Amino acid sequence: MPKNILKEEVNIGDVQYEWTVKEYEQHERNQKWYWVMGTVGIALAIYGVLAANYLFALITVLFGIILFMQDMVAPMDVYFAITNTGVVIGKKYYRYSELSSFWIIYNPPFTKNLYFGQDNILNHRIQVPLYDYDPMPIREYLALYMEEDLDQEEEPLSERMGRILKI
């Protein structure tokens, strides 16, 4: 279980790498994107009502509202650090023993991300953008403390679709 470093007295160790990341990726959306997604959202909501699947219609409408509201707010800056005892992401500290593995997907300019795997079903993957940092020293350092998942060679489908659809 990750520790809240603001509420608990936690020794995070010596910081080896640190940078600031955005809470989420803010996509550039033009007017055409809003028209297409609005049309698709309305069509899906109407389909849900006509098929008597009211929960689907409600979820579709709520998804549209959340996307719109998220677009109105700029993402917060989140502190990220790799230490000799674990990883700090925002207010959370994860010991290396709490993380199952790590992998790096480096395919500029589209994907430059560091991933941490967890055994938690609800939050099984943590993504951290590398921005312009060189991934090799980070990879070598993390390999000292945890296993690298060499099977992961592609960006996860959910994140690729989110980037393509700008959601």
C-alpha positions in Angstrom: 0.0 0.0 0.0 1.5 3.3 -1.0 2.2 5.8 1.8 1.0 9.4 1.9 4.2 11.3 2.5 2.3 14.4 3.7 0.4 12.5 6.4 3.0 10.0 7.5 6.6 10.2 8.6 8.2 8.4 5.6 11.9 8.1 4.8 12.0 8.2 1.0 15.7 7.7 0.8 18.2 9.6 -1.4 16.8 11.1 -4.5 18.6 9.9 -7.7 16.3 11.3 -10.4 13.5 13.8 -10.1 11.3 15.9 -12.4 7.8 17.3 -12.6 5.1 15.7 -14.7 1.6 16.8 -15.6 -1.3 15.1 -13.8 -2.7 14.0 -17.1 -2.0 14.8 -20.8 -3.8 17.9 -22.0 -4.7 17.3 -25.7 -5.0 20.0 -28.3 -8.6 19.8 -29.6 -10.0 21.8 -32.5 -13.6 22.7 -33.2 -14.0 19.7 -35.6 -13.0 17.3 -32.8 -15.8 18.7 -30.6 -18.4 18.4 -33.4 -17.4 14.8 -34.2 -17.3 13.7 -30.6 -20.5 15.5 -29.7 -22.3 13.8 -32.6 -20.9 10.4 -31.6 -21.9 11.0 -28.0 -25.4 12.1 -28.8 -25.8 9.2 -31.2 -24.7 6.7 -28.5 -26.9 8.3 -25.9 -29.9 8.1 -28.3 -29.1 4.5 -29.1 -29.0 3.7 -25.3 -32.4 5.2 -24.8 -33.9 3.4 -27.9 -32.4 0.1 -26.8 -33.8 0.7 -23.3 -30.2 0.6 -22.0 -30.6 3.7 -19.8 -27.4 3.0 -17.9 -25.4 3.1 -21.1 -27.0 6.4 -22.1 -26.3 7.9 -18.6 -22.7 6.8 -18.7 -22.3 8.2 -22.2 -23.7 11.6 -21.1 -21.5 11.6 -18.0 -18.4 10.8 -20.0 -19.1 13.7 -22.3 -19.6 16.1 -19.3 -16.4 14.9 -17.6 -14.4 15.3 -20.9 -15.7 18.9 -21.3 -15.0 19.8 -17.6 -11.5 18.3 -17.8 -10.8 20.4 -20.8 -11.6 23.6 -18.9 -9.0 22.9 -16.2 -5.3 22.8 -16.7 -3.5 19.7 -15.3 -1.6 20.2 -12.1 2.2 19.7 -11.9 3.1 16.5 -10.0 6.4 15.8 -8.4 8.1 12.6 -9.4 11.3 11.1 -7.9 13.3 7.9 -8.1 15.1 7.2 -4.9 17.3 4.3 -3.6 14.3 2.9 -1.6 11.3 3.5 -3.9 9.4 6.0 -6.1 7.6 9.2 -5.2 4.7 10.3 -7.3 2.9 13.4 -6.0 2.0 12.7 -2.4 2.4 8.9 -2.7 5.5 6.9 -1.9 5.8 3.4 -3.4 8.5 1.1 -2.0 10.2 -1.1 -4.7 8.7 -4.1 -3.0 5.2 -2.7 -3.7 5.9 -2.5 -7.5 6.1 -5.7 -9.5 8.1 -4.4 -12.4 9.0 -1.5 -14.6 9.4 -1.0 -18.4 10.2 1.8 -20.7 8.4 2.5 -24.0 10.6 4.9 -25.9 9.3 5.7 -29.4 9.8 9.4 -30.0 8.0 11.6 -30.7 4.8 9.7 -29.8 5.7 7.7 -26.7 8.4 8.4 -24.1 7.1 6.8 -21.0 8.2 5.0 -17.9 5.8 2.4 -16.5 5.6 0.7 -13.2 3.5 -2.5 -12.8 1.5 -3.2 -9.6 -0.3 -6.3 -8.4 -3.4 -4.2 -7.6 -6.3 -5.0 -9.9 -7.8 -1.5 -9.9 -4.5 0.4 -10.4 -2.3 -2.1 -12.2 -0.1 0.4 -14.1 1.5 3.7 -13.3 2.7 5.8 -16.2 5.3 8.6 -15.9 6.3 10.7 -19.0 10.1 10.8 -19.5 9.9 14.0 -21.6 13.4 14.7 -22.8 15.3 12.6 -20.2 17.6 9.9 -21.4 15.9 6.6 -20.5 19.1 4.5 -20.4 20.5 5.7 -17.0 17.1 5.5 -15.5 16.6 2.0 -16.8 20.0 0.9 -15.5 19.3 2.4 -12.0 15.9 0.8 -11.7 17.2 -2.5 -12.8 19.3 -2.6 -9.6 16.2 -2.6 -7.5 13.4 -4.3 -9.5 12.7 -6.5 -12.4 12.3 -5.1 -15.9 9.4 -6.4 -17.9 11.0 -7.1 -21.3 7.7 -8.5 -22.7 6.2 -5.0 -22.8 7.3 -3.6 -26.2 4.3 -1.5 -27.2 2.4 1.3 -25.6 -0.7 -0.1 -23.9 -3.8 -0.1 -26.2 -5.9 2.0 -23.8 -3.3 4.8 -23.8 -2.7 4.6 -27.5 -6.4 4.9 -28.2 -6.7 7.7 -25.7 -3.9 9.6 -27.5 -5.4 9.0 -30.9 -8.9 10.0 -29.9 -7.6 12.8 -27.7 -9.5 11.8 -24.6 
